[in-house]
Amino acid sequence: MQLAPTIPSPLAGGEELRLRHPLPHVWTQRGSAGARPFGVYWSERDGLGRLHPEPTDAELQRFYDTASYDAYMGDGERAAAGRATAARPRLSARVLARIARCFDRSVPLTPGLLHDKLGGRPGRRMCDLGCGGGAMLRGVQALGHEVLGVDPSPVAIESGRRGGWPVLAGTAEDLPADCPRGAFDLVLLSHSLEHCRDPQRALRNAASLLAAGGALVVEVPNHASAGFATSGAAWFHTDAGRHLWFFTPTSLARLAQLAGLGAVNFEFDGFARQFAWLAAEQEVWDALYAANPAVGAATRRPSVTSQVRLLVSALSSGRQRRYDSVRMIARKP
């Protein structure tokens, strides 16, 4: 199958998306029957990318059907799925990470941070769209707030039942009918929007759940980062196949505007931790390109040298290029 060189932008007046990283198959599907090519398409001007062609429902089921992803859904931790390695990072990575920590001003997403955005007092209402194992629901509930999760996974729903917080079956694009509109002081999409088929619809739906003055908090991988520029399709947070869209602060702000939201601010998380990802990124690059390195010519196989380039590039740039995740906070008028 021949990949198109460009595809239309989903944004009105947006720039065409150009093929940036051809994928002979989704990285988790090496050697699988029925695997087919995809591409990561990108607009530099709009800071927006997507996976094309769009996977079928059956393909998505296979992409998510891994033991590591089930563990991630069930253990209540918002760690990246299926890519962590238990091996101790090599000495060079530990040295680079130590240097990076000196300049790391990450703002991690925690229940305490959400509590502050809820006004710092208990008794408010939060909805987590794509709640996964429920780490944020559990933590925010413990701080005295009323919480509700929405997730399509039976594993997430069962985690909520066991943990004592409600989880409705659904997605940000297809909200459950009994999810109350206009009722929440904060709606969270933490590493969920990139999984949506239609992120514009997802954000419009999320906005519909907010009470006036409520906050929408959206955290996604930051594809304005030096990490994506350095490692491309092998970057830990690209995860093409499970991730269908790729965002930057520029495209997030545009999508918030289209959803009728205002007062957009950004926070960033994840700098030093990127230097522990070398083995995982090499695994992905090998799965995609080892059989035909010419297909992956847009980026070289990740190495200690590429990690040094990442450090230098990140430290010589602003915060948008330094951090692997970006968090948008937008308010409903």
N, C-alpha and C positions, 0 to 999 in steps of 0.2 A: 504494500500500500504506500502510495506517494503522499507525503505530507505537504499541505499547501504552504507557500512561502509567507502568506499573510492571511489574517481573518479579520472580520469587522469588529470594531469596538462595541462593547455593550453600553457605553456611555453616549448620550446624545452629543454630537459634535466631537466625539473622542477620536484619537489617532488610531489608525489600524494597528493591530497587534502583529508583530513580526516573529517568525520562528527563531527562538533563541537557543533552545536546547532540544534537539531531536532525541527521542527515547525509543530504542528498538522494542521496548516493552516496559511495563511498570517494574520497578526494581525487585519487588517481592515475588514476581511471577517468572523469574528466570527458569527456563525449561518447562514451563507449564503449558499444557495443551490449550490452544486457543489464544495464546498471548499475541498481541498485535502492537504496532507502533503508535506512539502518541508524541505530542510535542508540547514543550513549555513555550507559550507565545507571550510576547512582552511589548509594552509601550513605555519607552523611557520617559517621554513627555508627561504621560498621565500617571506613571508609577503604578501600573496595573498589569497583571499577567493572568493567564488562565491555562488550564490543561485542555488540549483539543486533539482529536475529537472527544466529545463528552463520553465518559464510560457509561455502559448500560447498567441497569440495576444489578444484573447478575455479576457483571465484572466488579462492581463496587463491593458486593458481598464477598467475592474472593479476595479482594485487596485488603479487606478488614479481617478476614478469617485467618488470624494467626494467634498462636498461644500467647504471645507477648501482648497483643492488643487486648485480649480478654483479661489478662492479668491487670493491665493498666485500667480498664474499665471497672474492675472489681475491687481494687485495693484503695480507692479513694485518693490517689495521688495524681496531680496534674503534671506528670512527667511525659516527655515525648515518647510515643509508643513504638515499641519494636526495634529500637535502634541503639539502645544503651549497651555498653559492653562492661563486663565485670573486671576486665583486665586493668591492672594498675597502669596509668598513663606513663609513657616513657619519660626519661629524664628531661629531654628537650621540651616536651609539652609542659612538664611541671615548672620548668624555668620560665617559659613564656607566660604561663598562667600566673606565676608569681609577679611578673612585671605587670601584666594586665590588671591584677587586683589593685595595684597601686593607683590605677587610673579609673577603676570601676566605680561608677556612681549609680548603680542599678537601683531601681525602685521596684522591689518584688511585689507581686500580687498576693496579698494575704488577707485573711478574714479581718484582721485589724485595720488594714487599709480601707477595705470596703465599709467597715464600721465608721471610720472617719468620714467617708463620702456619704454615709447615711446620716450625717449630722452629729455623730459621736454620742448618741443617746439611744437606748434600746426602744423597742416597740415599733420599728419601721418594717416595711415589707420589701423583700427582694425576690426576684425570679431569676434563675440561672438557666439559660437556654443552651442545651448541650452540656448538661451537668456532669456527665461521666460518672465516676465513682462517688461524687458528692463531697469532696474535700471542702469546697467553699461553703456549700450548704450547711455542713456539720459545724464548721467554725463560726459562721455568721449566726446560726441558730443558737450556739452556745453563748454568744454575746447578747442574746436577748431579743433577736429579731424573728419575725415570721418569714419563713422561706418556702419556696416552691421550685421544684426542678422540672425541666422538660427534656426528654431524651428518647430517641427511638429504640435504644438498646434494652432488651429484657434484662441484661446484666445490671445496667444502671438502675432500672426500676426495682429489681430485687435488692440491690445495695441500699436504696432508700428505704425499702420496707424493713430491712434488718436494722438500719441505723436510726429509724424513727423520724424521717423527713419525707414529705410527699413528693413523688415524681410521677408526672403524667407522660403518657406515651405520645410523642410528637416531635416536631422539629421547629426551628425558627421560621422555616418557609411554610409549614403546615401546622399551625398552632392547634392544640386541642381545643375543642369547643368550650370546655369548662375552665379554660385558663382566663381569668378575669381581665378584661380590658380596662385601661385607665386606672389601675388600682395599685401600681407598685411605685415605690420611691426610688428603686434602683433595679435595672435589668442588666444582667451580665452575660456576655458572650466571650468566654475565655478559651481561646484556641478552638473555636467552633465555626466562625464565619468562613474560614478557608475550606471547610468541608461542605459548605452549602452549594447546591446547584445554582441558586439564584440569590446572590448576596444582596441585591437591591431589595428584593421582596423580603428577605430575612430582616433587614434593618427597618423597613417600613412596619413590619409586624412587631418588631421589638419596640419601636416608638409607640405603637398603639397600646402597649401594655403599661406605659408610664403615665403616672399622674402629672398634672402640670407642675413644672419645676423639677421633675424627676431626672435622674442621671442614667444615661446609657453608657456602660463601660464595656469596651470592646478591645480585647487583646489578641493579637495575631503575630505570626512570624513577620519580621521586618525585612522586606526584600529590597529596601534601600541600603541594606547593610553591606559592609565590606566582606562579610562572610559569604553572602550569596554571590557577590561579584567574583570572589576568589574560587569558590567550590562549585558554583552553578547547580546542576541537577543533582550532584552528590552532597550538597549542603544538607546538614542534619535536618533543618527545618523546611527544606523544599518538599520532601516526602511526596513527590508527584504520584498521583493515583489515589491516595487517601486525601491529599490536598488538591482541590480543584481550582482554587484561585490564589493569587499571590499579590500582597498589598504593600503599600508604603503609606507614610503619613499623608502624602498628597492625595492618593486615591481614597483613603478613609475619609478625609475631610470632604471630598466631593460627594461620596456616598451619603454621609451624614446630612449634607445640604439637601440632597435629593429626597431624603427621608423626612425633611421638614424640621430637622434639629439644628440647634445653634450652640454658641458658647463652647466651641471645640478646643480642648487642650490635650497635650500629649505627655505621656511618661514613657520611660524606656527601661528595659530589663535585659540582663544577660550579656556580659562581655567576657569575663575571665573564663566562664564555663566552656566557651567555644573551643578552647585549646585542649579539652579532654575528648574531643569528638573525632580525632584523626582516624582511629581504627574503624569506627562506624562509617565514616565517609569513604574510606578506602573500600570497605565492603560493598557499599552502594555503587561506587564507580566501577568496581570489578564486575558486579552483577549486570550493569548496564553495558559496559564498553570493552571489557577484557577480550571478548571474542572478536571485536571489530573496533580497535581504538580510533580509527578515522572518524567514526560516527560521533565520538565524544571529543573531537578536536577543539571544540569551543572552550573547554577547560581541561587542564592536565589532571592526571591522577593526583589527589591530595597527598601532600608530603610535608615533611618538616619545613622544607623551603617555602611551600605555600603558606604554612602557618606563620612563618616569619613575615612574609609579604602581608598577610592579614593583619598582624600586629602593627606593622609600620603604617599601613594604609589607615587603619582604624584610629591610631593615635595622631595622625596628621590631618584628620577630618573632624567634622562636627559630630554631635551625638547621634544624628540620624544614621550615620555609617558605622558607629561603634557597636551598637547593641543589636542583639539577635531578635528581640521582640519589641513591639511598639504597642502602647495602650492608649486608646482614644477615650476621652471623657466628653460626652456631648449632653446638652440639657434640652429638655422639652420645654418650649416656650409656654 
